[in-house]
Amino acid sequence: MDCAADLSYPCSMMVGMDERISAALLLMERADADPLEVAAACEMVAGFVQARQLQAILDVSLQDPPVIDPCGQLCDAAPAEIATALAWTPAAASRRVDLAHDLHDHLPD
């Protein structure tokens, strides 16, 4: 899809999307679309957005890797930064950082 031809979504939002996600976004906007198809399209877009968010969380985590402080404690600033930015609890952010690393470490590129 040429995002210059359809200005309903910013081009930056469509970068990295495959045709199925682009088509799902367009289907979601149609007033005459079948509700079940819209629900399936929403699920597809949500999965894409969640995967993209996990990649961004991984990127934040890798920008400032954890360090061992002088007392021997592991200090990881990423979960606190993510929690603040996304209005999550520190525990929720820490779980997402762990999930992002697990997926990165165990799934193929």
C-alpha positions in Angstrom: 0.0 0.0 0.0 1.3 3.4 -0.9 0.6 5.5 2.2 0.9 8.7 0.1 -2.3 7.6 -1.6 -4.3 7.1 1.6 -3.8 9.9 4.1 -6.2 8.5 6.7 -3.2 7.0 8.5 0.2 8.7 9.0 2.9 7.1 6.9 5.0 6.5 10.0 2.2 4.3 11.4 2.2 2.1 8.3 6.0 1.6 8.2 6.7 -2.0 9.1 3.1 -3.2 8.6 2.4 -5.9 6.1 -0.6 -5.7 3.7 -2.9 -7.6 6.1 -2.5 -5.0 8.8 -3.0 -2.1 6.4 -6.1 -3.8 5.0 -7.4 -4.5 8.6 -7.1 -0.8 9.5 -9.0 0.2 6.4 -11.7 -2.5 7.1 -12.1 -1.1 10.6 -13.1 2.3 9.2 -15.8 1.0 6.9 -19.3 1.6 8.3 -20.7 -1.3 6.2 -18.2 -3.9 7.3 -19.3 -7.1 8.9 -19.0 -6.8 12.7 -17.2 -10.2 13.0 -14.7 -9.2 10.3 -14.2 -5.9 12.2 -13.6 -7.8 15.4 -11.0 -10.1 13.7 -9.4 -7.0 12.1 -9.1 -5.4 15.5 -7.5 -8.5 16.9 -4.9 -8.5 14.1 -4.1 -4.8 14.6 -3.9 -5.3 18.4 -1.4 -8.1 17.9 0.7 -5.9 15.6 0.6 -3.0 18.1 1.5 -5.3 21.0 4.5 -6.7 19.2 5.7 -3.3 18.2 5.3 -2.1 21.8 7.4 -5.0 23.0 10.1 -4.2 20.5 10.1 -0.6 21.7 10.4 -1.8 25.3 13.3 -4.0 24.4 14.9 -1.1 22.6 14.6 1.1 25.7 16.0 -1.7 27.9 19.0 -2.1 25.6 19.8 1.6 25.4 20.6 1.6 29.1 21.5 -1.9 30.2 21.4 -3.0 33.8 24.5 -2.5 35.9 25.7 -3.8 39.2 26.0 -1.0 41.8 28.8 -0.8 44.4 26.8 -2.8 46.9 26.4 -5.7 44.4 22.8 -5.0 43.6 21.5 -5.2 40.0 20.2 -1.8 39.0 17.9 -1.6 35.9 16.5 1.8 35.1 14.4 0.7 32.1 11.4 -0.7 34.1 11.1 2.5 36.1 11.4 4.7 32.9 8.8 2.5 31.1 6.4 2.5 34.1 6.5 6.3 34.3 6.1 6.8 30.6 3.2 4.3 30.3 1.5 4.9 33.7 2.2 1.3 34.7 3.3 -0.1 38.0 7.0 -0.8 38.2 6.2 -4.5 38.6 4.1 -4.5 35.4 6.8 -2.7 33.5 9.4 -5.1 34.8 7.3 -8.1 33.6 7.0 -6.5 30.1 10.8 -5.9 30.0 11.4 -9.5 30.9 8.9 -10.7 28.3 10.5 -8.5 25.6 13.9 -10.0 26.4 12.5 -13.6 26.5 10.9 -13.2 23.1 14.0 -11.6 21.7 16.2 -14.3 23.0 14.0 -17.3 22.0 12.2 -16.3 18.8 13.9 -16.2 15.4 14.3 -12.7 13.8 
